[in-house]
């Protein structure tokens, strides 16, 4: 079956918008430039925790790796945005990922504001709820130390699910029972009996991940 060109274009456009929104939100939270590892980690958290804000995940399928989340299509889009002058890359280099035994580019990224601002302004008007969610998530994520950013998701309830082996697919899409999104369920389980705001649940969950990392 041939891929639908219109769907492919929409997916590519949505991926561009998601990268710009993540970088914008991180910058607003004081995390700039943003490491490639941290950017992929935040993209994963945005996907699994979107249901806390009653939003669907954008990328519901991920290949689980020992070293943490990595979205090849997301990285390819980042590289294109760098080539187009919309995103700036700083200090790029390749390192051997010992967990996966493959080389991966490591770098830091930041928005070229004068180019990205018009698209981001329109995004915030058209997708106000999603933009608010990304802002809150980035603010919660910014509370992590520099050493923890990019290394925290290994303790995430969904990523650490023992029923999914390394190099197998994690699937938390809408077609999968919500019971399988352990990250969302963990965030919703805090302070039973209290009517917490979605943003409060994000902060509690990120703090929970940090505590798990700190205590091994």
N, C-alpha and C positions, 0 to 999 in steps of 0.2 A: 504494500500500500504506500503510495506516494505521500510525502508530508504536505500539508496544506501551507502554501507560501504565506497566506494571510496570518495564520496562527503563528508561524515561525517569526514573522515580522513583529507581531504583537508581543511574543515572548522576549524577543531581543530588545524591544523598546522598554518593556517592563523591567528587564534586567538592568538596563542603563539607568532608569529612574531609581531603581532600588539602590544601586551603587552610589549615585549622587546623593540620595536622601540619607544613606548611612554615613557617608563622609561629612555631610552637612551637619547632621545631628551630633556626630562625634566632635566636630569642631566647636559646635555650640556648647558642648559639655567640657570643653577644654582639652580634648584628646586630639591634637594635631601636631605633626603629621600622624597618621594612623598606620600601624604595622600591618603587613599583609596577613599575618597569622591572626591578629586581632580582628581584622576586617572580615575574614572568613568565619571566625568564631561568632562575631556579632550577627552575621547573616544567618547562621544556624539558630542562634537564640531568637532572632526575629521570626524565624519560621515556626519553631516549636512553641513559642510563647504568644504568637498572634491570637490564638483562641481566647487568651485571657481578656483581650479587648474585643472579643467576638469578631475577629478578622480571620480570613483564611490564610494559610501559609502560601507563599509564592512558589518556593521550591520544596516540594513535599517528598523528594527522594534524594538520598545522599549515600555515597559509598563510605562506609565506616572505615577509618584508618586509625592505626595505633597512635599516631601523632596528633590527631584532632581533625576537625572538619576542614574539608577542602573541596571547593566547587570549581571544577575545570572550566565550565562555561562562564562562571562569574569572573574568573581570573582572565580568561580570554577577552571578556568585555572590558575589564579594567585596562588591559594592555592596549585595546583599541582607543579607549578614551585618552590614554597617555599620548598615543600617536596623533590624536586629533587636537591635542592641546587643551583638553577640558579638565584633565587630572594631571597633576605633576608627580613624578616619581623621584624619590630621594634615596640615595645610598643603596642601589640595587646590587645584589650579588647572589651567587648560587651556593647552596649548601646541600650536603648529602643528608637526606632524611633517613636516619639509621633505622627507624621503625619500618619504613616502607622500602628501604634500599633503592631510592631513586633521588635524583637531583631535583631540587625545587628552588625557584627564584624567591628570594627574600628581599623585601624592600619596604619603604614607607611611602604613603600617598597623602596628598592633600588636594583640595579643589583649587582650580584656577577660577577665582571668584568672578572676575569680570566676564568670563565666558559662561559659567554655570548658573549664575544668579537668575536670569530670565526663566530658564527651564524649572528651576527650583521654586520660584515664585508661583508659577502656574500649577506645579504639582501640589503645593500647599493649599491652593484654592480648590482644586478638583478632588484631592484625596486628603481632606482635612483630618479625618479620623486616623488614617494610617500614619500620616505625618506626626500626629500627636503621640501615637504609640511608639514610633521610632525615636522621637525626641526623649520620651520617658525612659525607654530602654537604654539609650545611649547614656543618659544621665546616671542611671543605676550602674551601668557597666563602668563608667568613669571612676566609680568609687574603688574599683579594683586597683591594686598596685601595678606599676609597670611590669613587674616580674610575673604577676598573675595573668595579666591580659594576654590572651592567645593560648593560655594553658589551663583554663578553668573548665571548659566544656567536658573534659575527660571525666569529670565528676557529675556531669549532668545526668538526670534520671533517665532520659531517653537515650542519650549517647552511650551511657554505661550499661544499658540493658544487656544482661548476660546471654539472653536468648538470641542475640544478633552477634555473630562472630565478626572479627576483623576481616575486611575485604568483602563483606556482604552488604547488602543494601538495607538502609534504614528507611522505612516508609511511614510517614505520618500524615498522609493526605486525607482529604475529606472522605475518600472511599474506605478508609480504615476507621474502625471503631474508635471513638474518642477515648475509650478506656486504655488504648495503646499509646496515647500521648502522655507518657509519664511525667514529662516536664510540666505540661499544663496542669495536670492533676496535682502535682506536688505544690505548684504555686497557688492553686485554689484551696489547698488543704490547710494553709496557715490560719491561725487564730480562728478555729471553728466557733461559730456563734456570733462572730463579729462581721459587720458589713463593710469589709475593707474595699477601698477603691482599687481598680485594676492597677494603677501606678504603684500603689503601696505593695501589692503582691509581687510586682517586678523587683522592687527594691529588696523585699524579704527573700525572694528566690536567689537573686544574685549574691546577697550576703550569705545565704545558705551554701552556695557553691564555693564562695571564698573560704568559709569555715571548714568545708570538707577538704579543700586543697591544703589549708594550713595544718590540718590534723591528719593528713595522709589518707 
